[in-house]
Amino acid sequence: MKPMNEYCFLGILEKEQEQSVVYGSTDFGKTCVTNEKYKELLEKVSAMLKIKPHTIKTEKGDVVELLTAVECKGIVGNDGRHYLLDLLRMMPPDLNYLPVDVEHISPAMKQFDYPKTHKHRLCCLRQELIDAFIEQKYVDFYRSIALNLSKLRSSESSTATDTTQQTNVEEAKRIVNEISVEDNSREIIQSACRAIGSVKDNEFDVRFNPDLFQPHVTLNQTSAEIAADIKLLKEAAEYLVLKQIPLMIQDFQDHSAVPVDGESLSEAMHSRGINIRYLGRVAQLLNQQPALFYLHDIAVTEILCRSAKHLFRSYIQSVPIHLLSFSISHFLNCLLTIINSPSLDYLSDELFTSSASATSTNNGTTNTNTNQSSSSSNVTNSSTQKSANKKKNKKHQQRKQNPLMRNESLDFLSLTSKAIWSQLTNEAKSRYNFDLNCDDIDSFIEKYNVRRTCILRSLCLKTGLQLSMREFQFDQTNKSNRTANECFNEDDIINIYPLIKQVPPKPSDAYQFFTTGQQKIQQGLLREGFELISEAHNLLNNVYGPMHPEISMCLRLLARLNYIMGDYHEALYTQHKAVMMSERVLGVDHPQTATEYIHMALYSFANGLSINASKLLCRARYIILACCGENHPQISLIDSNLGLILQSYGDYENALKFMEKSLELSKKFYGLKSLKVALSHHLCARIQSCRGDFRSALSSEREAYQIYKLQLGDEHERTRESAQVLQHLTEQAVVLQKRMNDVVKGQLLMIPSITIQQPSFQNVLEMLNVVNGILFIQIREKDLDLLREELAKQSVDEQQQQQQQQQATTTPSTKTISEAAEAAAALMNDEVD
């Protein structure tokens, strides 16, 4: 069975729709058919997608069992294979954006003014959210069993003893599986299944009904079953707003995920199952976190650009073909500059003449066709007239589908900046429930501190616009003259590319090798991990071909492993291939390409190519500036790398500028007392001491020492190193001051030069590793042997546990319910949601 999106594909489905559909409905549930073969094929699919088997009632009273939404259609193609079409509502509906009664919304969601209205009824939950929600319900399932087990204990042992056992859900599952099969244990499992809304009574199986709240579908279920399905759907919608979105914000605060532009923010939301329509809610939560102001600006820019994309699509529909370039440039001028007067007075006479001639040509053609059809109808008989009418209707339909024959108008000429920003504000409010509160681009930039180039780049990526490569002058001094204020002209519009969304296939074997290789790397087995990652790279190359983002990811990890293992030349060679591939498949201005540049700069410096490393970092900095501006943690990282590399070949003036900028940004993003700020203070002190500014170096190093002492304590290695550096700088400052005093007293004619020890190449490389998150731990051979023995012991213990679990499943256990209750309660007592 193959899902398809088109009704005709290479002649496979060239049939009448009513005759070929053997499963599903073609009239929104009025009539519906089913098929045993489709039920057999969809049984496994519905289990994977968490779709509940349900029955509906047609208008004739027939009861039909479905394993999908009612709109899904099953068609047997001419090749004999089974196809499935119209998969729009395979996922359960989103209760937060459906016009449902308020009683179906929980009190917690009513506080956020849910349910909200949307432009259509196809709002569904994402598969990633369903998976996360099912996983949470899985934990609740075993927690419910542990709670019911604890109630069976005697009153003397009802108080749980405070043990030091670590909370482990897997261990609780093992204990529950060891319970002897008795009537009480069956009741406990059945009670837990009812509590979490499982479809089955004796095992965990949570599924959703995709046909809930569909006005054209009549469900053949009891009121209790419908109430249970609605309750589960309500919990999923509540989990999205109250759990998933705050968890994503927490990841942003921990800097485990750092989006650079709107596209990476959208990917972060989608990976957690959060729909784009919740972008306004995300922006509101980001605004409450001062350290995440840069992400708030990115989210607001994404709202603006998506709203502009929707306006642009409707705007471009009625524009004459020969005026497309002019209309697009006018749209961009109204969006990114201030245009107060319509462009009707400034349109050239040639364009008006060509527009009028095109309109008259279309009208003349229509009149000619009409006259010919009327004359032929007088001559032919009735049968010929019917055939002529059919041909005429067919030509009329073709003319409607022809993009060159559409309803064209010059209404776009009346568009101004005030009008377009008013529409943008309404669009952002209706789609994303976010108030822009901006009248023009100047007020938007002043309020959110966003660059025009970032908005232009994002809009072009969303609409497929290709512009000429030149420096656009957005700020014009003479705003009284309209033509002088125009930033874009029709010559700047080169092309409009179609945007195609697709889901690429994922080779399971390659991902299995990749995840296993990552586990080996985490265990310290670098060589074994390198071989597994290499095998994953070969498999991905066979599936995707030589160019793909996943292959670039493998190359980046292989380059990092080569660098850690000391093969700097091979690391640079592999990373160079990753950079070229990222430029080809993602784009030269993609944030991931900037990350590849940063890694390549590190490996270039390790190979002695410091000048090339600084150029690569400057290129990466330019890309990040084009994506999101200067206020971003990536800029702080790049500036730290640039400062160290410039310091290595003696450009202390520029090195200090970049390092101070990195320190300024680190204070904004990580806090005044974070370890990253302490590291930036230390690096600034190194550069200041190389310049001979010992007083400033003392002040910077003192700040670093205080932070290390506060965060790590007096006995930590970094605190002791900072204290030694502070003592050395103090001695150097005292010597310099004494000599200056001698010069003032006349004992010396000039200040003698002070020998300043320059940082060695190895020392700069070590600091670059620390800045980029690469830490080398020196371990003695004896400690390595002990570590290997511990890992071997752990593997043996895991094998023994697996054998015990297999024996427990095959042979009945003698553990009583009371003992299992005590163990399970001890494990699940401190479980954190």
Buried (B, 14 or more C-beta within 10 A) or exposed (E): EEEBEEBEEEEBBEBEEEEBBBBBBBEEBBBBBBBEEBBEBBEEBBBEBBBBBBEBBBEEEEEBEBBBBBBBBBBBBEEEEBBBBBBEBBBBBBBBBBEBEEEBBBEEBEEBEBBBEBEEBEBBBBBBBBEBBBEBBBBBBBBBBBBBBBEBBEEEEEEBEEEEEEEEBEBBBBBBEBBEEEEEBEEBBBBBBEBBBBBEEEEBBBBBBBBBBBEEBBBBBEEEBBEBBBEBBBBBBBBBBBBBBEEBBEBBEEEEBBBBBBBBBBEBBBEBBBBBBBBBBBBBBBBEBEEBBBBBBBBBBBBBBBBBBBBBEEBBEBBBEEBBBBBBBBBBBBBBBBBEEBBEEEBEEEBEEBBEEBBEEBEEEEEEBEEEBEEEBEEEEEEEBEEBEEEBEEEEEEBEEEEEEBEBEBEBBEBBBBEBBEBBBEBBBBBBBBEBEBEBBEEBBEEBBBBBBBBBBBBBBBBEBEBEEEEBEBEEEEEEEBEEBBBBBBEBBEEBEEEEEEEEEEBEEBBBBBEBBBEBBEEBBBEBBBBBBBBBBBBBBEBBEEEBBBBBBBBBBBBBBBBBEEBBEBBBBBBBBBBBBBBBBBEEBBBBBBBBBBBBBBBBBBBEBBEBBBBBBEBBBBBBBBBBBBBBBBBBBBBBBBBBBBBBEEBBEBBBBBBBBBBEBBBBBBBEEBBBBBBBBBBBBBBBBBBBBBEBBBBBBBBBBBBBBEBBEEEEEBBBBBBEBBEBBBEBBEEBEEBEEBBEEEEEEEEEEEEEEEBEEEBBBBBBBBBBEEEEEEEEEEEEEEEEEEEEEEEEEEEEEEEEBEEBEEEEBEBEBBBBBBBBBBBBBEBEE
